[in-house]
Amino acid sequence: MIARRLYIAFVSAAAAWAALIVLAPFLASRAHASTFGAAVTLGVYVIGSAVFHLLPARSFHLWAAQMPVCARCTGIYFGAAAMAIAAASARLTPRLAPLKRRPPYATVPAAANRSYVGQRFSGAVRGARLMLAVAALPTAATLVFEWTTGQTPANWIRFAAGLPIGVAIAWLVQAAAEDQVN
């Protein structure tokens, strides 16, 4: 029950943060923002500046205002929010590794139980690590390109490279909430 509540909190936070990083430049571009709007904008930009580099060339600009996070991080957050919302609304049950049916634990020797549980856990962790590694490949490719050529990829490319990481992390959070990787 606690895991389910934490998952709902994760979905809510992912969606709220994705909305806030779009809302903040909109509010920042308004000449007469309310006190509450100014406080929200300030808070989002302070969080963004504490965690991200905020280089103008690497960030999207909406309504003539720079977004509070870079393009790659925007992709990560949008990917996480989209996956979290989709999984929560569709009630998807991700599976990291197919599980073979075994006889009830009461009929299997204790040593076999430990072995089966250990194999299931290591398979799930291996699957999670592989998924994260594959999701990080587009971002790694953009970094290698940047470091070898000295050119920064376009923001939409950096955004697209970040999406798989966000999707993978949100998927793993759901898998953990469903007790598949714990």
C-alpha positions in Angstrom: 0.0 0.0 0.0 2.8 2.4 0.8 4.6 1.6 -2.5 1.3 2.4 -4.3 1.1 5.8 -2.6 4.7 6.5 -3.3 4.1 5.6 -7.0 1.1 8.0 -7.1 3.3 10.7 -5.6 5.9 10.0 -8.2 3.4 10.2 -11.1 2.1 13.5 -9.7 5.5 15.0 -9.2 6.7 13.9 -12.6 3.7 15.5 -14.3 3.8 18.6 -12.1 7.5 19.2 -12.8 7.0 18.7 -16.6 4.2 21.3 -16.5 6.2 23.7 -14.3 9.2 23.8 -16.6 6.8 24.9 -19.4 4.8 27.2 -17.2 7.8 29.1 -15.7 8.9 30.7 -19.0 5.3 31.6 -19.8 5.0 33.4 -16.4 8.4 34.9 -16.7 7.5 36.5 -20.0 4.4 38.2 -18.6 4.9 41.8 -17.6 2.4 41.8 -14.7 2.6 38.4 -13.1 0.8 37.9 -9.8 2.8 37.5 -6.6 2.0 33.8 -6.7 3.1 33.5 -10.3 6.3 35.3 -9.6 7.0 33.0 -6.6 6.3 29.9 -8.7 8.6 31.2 -11.5 11.3 32.1 -9.1 11.1 28.7 -7.4 11.3 26.7 -10.6 14.2 28.7 -11.9 16.1 28.5 -8.6 15.7 24.7 -8.6 16.8 24.6 -12.3 19.8 26.8 -11.6 20.8 24.6 -8.6 20.8 21.4 -10.6 21.5 22.4 -14.2 24.0 24.5 -16.1 21.3 26.8 -17.7 23.5 27.7 -20.7 21.2 29.7 -23.0 22.4 28.0 -26.2 21.5 24.6 -24.7 18.0 25.4 -23.5 14.7 25.9 -25.3 13.2 29.4 -25.2 9.4 29.7 -25.0 7.6 33.0 -25.1 11.0 34.7 -25.4 12.1 33.3 -22.0 14.7 30.6 -21.4 13.4 27.3 -20.0 14.6 26.5 -16.5 16.4 23.3 -17.6 18.5 22.4 -20.6 17.0 20.7 -23.7 18.3 17.2 -22.7 16.9 17.4 -19.2 13.6 18.7 -20.7 13.5 15.5 -22.7 14.2 13.4 -19.6 11.5 15.0 -17.6 8.9 14.9 -20.4 9.8 11.2 -21.1 9.4 10.4 -17.4 6.1 12.3 -17.1 4.7 10.7 -20.3 5.6 7.2 -19.2 4.4 7.7 -15.7 1.1 9.1 -16.8 0.6 6.4 -19.5 1.5 3.6 -17.1 -0.7 4.9 -14.4 -3.7 5.5 -16.6 -3.3 2.2 -18.5 -2.4 0.3 -15.3 0.5 -1.4 -17.2 2.3 -4.1 -15.4 5.9 -4.2 -16.7 7.8 -7.4 -16.4 11.6 -7.3 -16.4 12.2 -11.1 -16.7 9.7 -13.9 -17.5 9.1 -16.0 -14.5 8.8 -19.7 -14.7 6.2 -21.3 -12.6 7.6 -23.4 -9.8 5.8 -25.7 -7.4 4.6 -24.0 -4.2 7.5 -23.1 -1.8 6.2 -25.6 0.8 7.0 -28.5 -1.6 10.4 -27.3 -2.7 13.5 -27.7 -0.4 14.7 -24.5 1.3 17.9 -24.4 -0.7 16.0 -24.4 -4.0 13.8 -21.6 -2.8 16.8 -19.4 -2.1 18.3 -20.3 -5.5 15.0 -19.5 -7.3 14.5 -16.2 -5.5 18.1 -15.2 -6.1 17.9 -16.0 -9.8 14.7 -14.0 -10.1 16.2 -11.0 -8.4 19.4 -11.1 -10.4 17.5 -11.5 -13.7 15.3 -8.5 -12.8 18.3 -6.4 -11.8 20.2 -7.4 -14.9 17.2 -6.5 -17.1 16.9 -3.1 -15.3 20.5 -2.3 -15.8 20.4 -3.3 -19.5 17.3 -1.2 -20.1 19.0 1.8 -18.5 22.2 1.3 -20.5 20.2 1.1 -23.8 18.2 4.2 -22.8 21.4 6.1 -22.2 22.9 5.3 -25.6 21.3 8.2 -27.5 22.6 10.6 -24.9 26.0 9.0 -24.9 26.1 9.3 -28.7 25.3 13.1 -28.5 28.0 13.5 -25.9 30.6 11.6 -28.0 29.6 13.7 -31.0 30.0 16.9 -29.1 33.3 16.0 -27.5 34.9 14.7 -30.7 33.7 17.5 -33.1 33.4 20.4 -30.7 29.9 21.1 -32.1 26.8 21.1 -29.9 23.9 19.1 -31.4 20.6 21.0 -32.0 18.4 21.3 -28.9 15.7 19.1 -30.5 18.3 16.3 -30.9 19.4 16.7 -27.3 15.7 16.6 -26.2 15.1 13.5 -28.2 18.2 11.8 -26.8 17.0 12.5 -23.2 13.5 11.0 -23.7 14.5 7.3 -23.5 16.2 7.9 -20.1 13.1 9.5 -18.7 10.9 6.7 -20.0 13.2 4.0 -18.7 13.4 5.6 -15.2 9.6 6.0 -14.9 9.1 2.4 -16.1 11.6 1.2 -13.5 9.8 3.2 -10.7 6.6 1.5 -11.7 8.3 -1.9 -11.8 9.6 -1.2 -8.2 6.1 -0.1 -7.1 4.9 -3.5 -8.5 7.7 -5.2 -6.5 9.4 -6.6 -9.5 12.9 -5.2 -9.0 13.0 -4.9 -5.2 
